[in-house]
Amino acid sequence: MWLEIQIFGFRGLWSPYYMIFVILLALTYFLLTGKYRGQNEKPSSKQQIYFYLAMVLLYVVKGSPVDLLTHIMLTAHMIQMAIYYLIFPILIIKGIPVWVWRKILKLPIVRPIVNLFTKPIISLLLFNTLFSLYHIPEVFDFAKSSPVVHAIVSTVILIAAFIVWWPIVTPVEEYDTIPPILKIAYIFANGVLITPACVLIIFADAPLFATYSESGSWIQALSLCVPTDILTGISGTLTGPEMFSPMTTLEDQQLGGIIMKLMQEITYGFILARVFFSWFSRESLKVDVITEPSSVN
């Protein structure tokens, strides 16, 4: 497949402008938390690893050949969605120092929005509703029809992803108000609410998305990442996604749904374990503190 997709050219494969954008984001973080942080605390090594890893993943899923493959295979699209909406927001939230978050949250427009939308019920319904609606075939194909529409839809869902993760992994103490047992229930609910979209894709008996099954819609979707001049020059040789994939469109669709569900379960399972063991450690510490005086007596 690698040799075959070379026909899309360097810009189509590696998105140099997006690479510059990601580098600028990383440089901004480096300067803001370094030279220009003033008297504020320097981010820990772990925070820096989280943030820079997020930048690498951002480029991998939105700027590297993986992004091109998302317009060829639904499997690649689902891997992109899992990383972009489930893993990337967590790394950013954990990677940015608390003092930066406090400055952001002090902004008059941001604070009331965060206070409202990070309420557990609202955040759960917002993200999972948007994610499910996006994978309704008509909505999905429409989102792939225009760079502007695609950018708006992707950004809105990404913001919802940050909102849904904020109550669970927030580093800001005053926003960490959900008891551990409710955090566990929150994560379980998240897993349940995202399931219908995956089930629809996995068990469909025919290709759902024109983007991957109809030549015209597919080429239109390719224009989101392949420069127009290159796409025009090779459009006569393009017959459909299956010319680049060993799977049929239906098999690719089913595998994509399975991968999305598996990656979601792995991510939620990891966060669930972190919440549980953190809670268990705190409870054990309380027991030790209570029993220590009696053992001395």
N, C-alpha and C positions, 0 to 999 in steps of 0.2 A: 504493500500500500504506500510506503514512504516514497518510492520512486514514482508512483503514479500521481501522487498529489503535488509533485514538483512542478506540474504544468501550471499551477496557480501562482507561481513566482514568489520571490522573496517577500514582497510586501504582503501578499496574501497569506503566507505561511507565518511570518514573524512579526507583523504589525509594528514596525519601528516607531511610529508615533505613539502608540500605546506604551511601548517600552520607555520612551522618554517621559511620559506621564507618570509611570510607576517609579522611575528613578527620581523624579521631582518630589513625589510623595515621600520617598525614603529620605531624601536630602532635607526636606522640610522637618521631618521628625528628628533627624540627626542634629540640625541646627537649633531647633526649638527646645530640645531636651538637653542640649549641650551648651554651646556658646551663648545662647540667648535665654537660658533658663533662669538667669538672675540668682536669687537666693533659694530657689526651689530645689527640691531633692532630685538628684540624678536618677534616671530609671535604673532598676536593677538589671543584672545580666539576663535574668529570666524574662523580664519585660521586653528587653531589646530583642531577644531571640524570638519571642512571640510576634513582635511587630514586623521584623525583617522577614520572618518565615511567612507571615501574611502577605507581604509584598511579593515574595517569590511565587506563592500560590496564586496570587491575583494575576500576575503576568502569565503564569502557566495556563490558567483556565480562560483568560480573556485576551491574551495577546500572542501566545505561541501557536503552533499547529493544532493544538487541542481545540482551540476556538474554531478553526476551520473545520475540524472533524465534527464539531457539534452541528454543523449544517449538512453533514453527510450521513451521520449515524445518530439515531436517538440515544443509543448507548452512551456515546461521548457527551451528548447534551445532558443526560442524567448525572453523569460523573461531574460535569461542570456545575450543575445545579447543587449537588450535594456539597461540593467544596465551597462554592460561592455563597450559599445561603446557610449552611450548617456549620462549617468550620471557620471560614474567613472572619465572620463577625465575632466569634469567640476570641480569636487570636488578637483582633484589633482592640476589643474591649479590655482584654487582659494586658495587652502590650502598652497601652497609653497610660502614663502616670496619673495617679489620682488627682494631683493638682491641676493637670490639664483638663480632666473631666469636670472638675469643680468650676473652672473658668468658663467652660462651655455651658454648663448647667446654670450659670448665673445670668446668661443672656436672657433678656425679658421674654423673647418669643419661645426659646427652647424649653425653659423650665416648665411652664404650664402644659406644653405638648407632651413632654416626657412624663410628667405626673399623671396625666390622663391616660395616655396610650400604654404605659407600662403596667397598668392594673392587670393582674393575671388573666381575668376573663377576656378583657379587651385585646390584650396582646396575643393570646392564643387564637382567638377567632380571627383577628386581623391577618396574621401571617398565613394561617392554614386556609382561610377563605381565598386570599389572593393567590396562593400557590395552586390551589385546586382550580380556581377560575382560569388561571393562566394555561392550564393543561386541558381545558375544554378545546376540542379541535378547532372550532371556528375562531376562538380567541387566540389560540396559539398561532394559527396560520396568519391571522391579521397582524399579530405582534411581529412576525417575521417579514412582513411585507414592506416595511419602511425603517430606515436607520433611526429616525426620530422616534417613532412609536416604540421600536425595540428598546431604545435607550431609556425612554420614560418608564416603560413597563418593568424593565430589569432594575432600574433605580428604585422604583416604588417598592418592589418586593424585597430588595436589599435593605431598605430602611425598615420595613416590617420585620425582617430577619434580625436586625439589631435590636428592635423593640422586644421581640419574643425572647431573646437571650438575656437581655438586660436584667430582669428580675432574678435570674439564676446565677449569673457570673459577674454581676456588677462589683467593681472594686470600691465604690463609694459607699461608705458605711451607712449613711442615712437612707440609702435606697435598698439596702439589704435587709428587708423587713419580713420576708416570707420565712416562716419556720421550716426547718429541714424536712419534716414529714409532708408539708404542703408542696415543697419544691419537688419531692419525689412524685407526688400526685400530678404536679404540673408537667413534669417530663413524660409521665405515662400518658397524660391527656394529649400532649403534643404528638406522641407516636400514634395514638388512635386517630386523631383528626387528619393526619396526613395520609393515612392508609387508603381511603377511598380513591384518591387520584392515582395511586400506584396500582390498585386493584383494577381500575378501569383500563389502564394501559396493559397490564400483564394478561388479563383474561379476554381482551377484545379478540374476536375471531377474524378481523380484517384490519388493514392499516387505517389508522385514525386520522393521520395528519397529511394534508396535501403537500406540505413542505417536504416530506420524504417520499411521497408516492406519485406525485404529478410533476412532470419535467419542468413546466413553466413556473410553478410555485417554488420548486427546488432551486432553480437558477436565480429567481428573485431573492430567495433567502441567502444564496451564496454572495449576492452583491453587498450584503451587510459587512463582509470582511475581505472580499476580493475586489481590488480596484476595477473600475468599470472598463478601462481600456484593455486590461488583461482578460476579463470575463468576456468581453465582446469578441476578442480574438480567438478564444477557444470554445465559444458556445456551440459551434457546429459539431464539435467532437464529443460533447457531453450528452449522455443519454439518460442519466439518472444516478441516484446514490449507489445503486447496486453494482455499478461499474468499478467502484472503489472498495466494495465490501464483499466478503465471502458469504455473508448471510442474506436472506431475503429481507424485504422491508418488514414483514410481520415478525420474523425471528428477531430482528434487531429491536423492534418495538417491545417485544416481550422481555428480552434480555435487559433493555433499558429500564423497564419498570422494576424488575427484580433487583438490579444493581442499586437503583435509587432507594428501594426499601431496605436493602442490606446495609448500605452506607448510613442511612438514617438510624437504623437500629444500633449499629456500632457506635456512632457518635453519641446518641442518647444514652446508650449503655455506659459509655465512658464517663459522661457527665453525671449520670445517676450514681455510679460507683464513687466518684469524687465527693458528691454531696453526702452519700451514706457514710463513707469512712471519715469524713470531716466531722459529721454529726456524732458518730460513734466515739471518735477521739475526744471530743468536747465532753460528752457524757461520762467517759471513763475518767477524765481529769476531775470532773465534779465529784465523782464517787471517791477518788483518792483524797481530795481535799477534805471531804466530810469525815472519812474514816481515820485520817491521820491523827487527830487529837486523841481519840479514844485508844489508839494503839500505844500512844505515849503514856497515857494514864494507866 
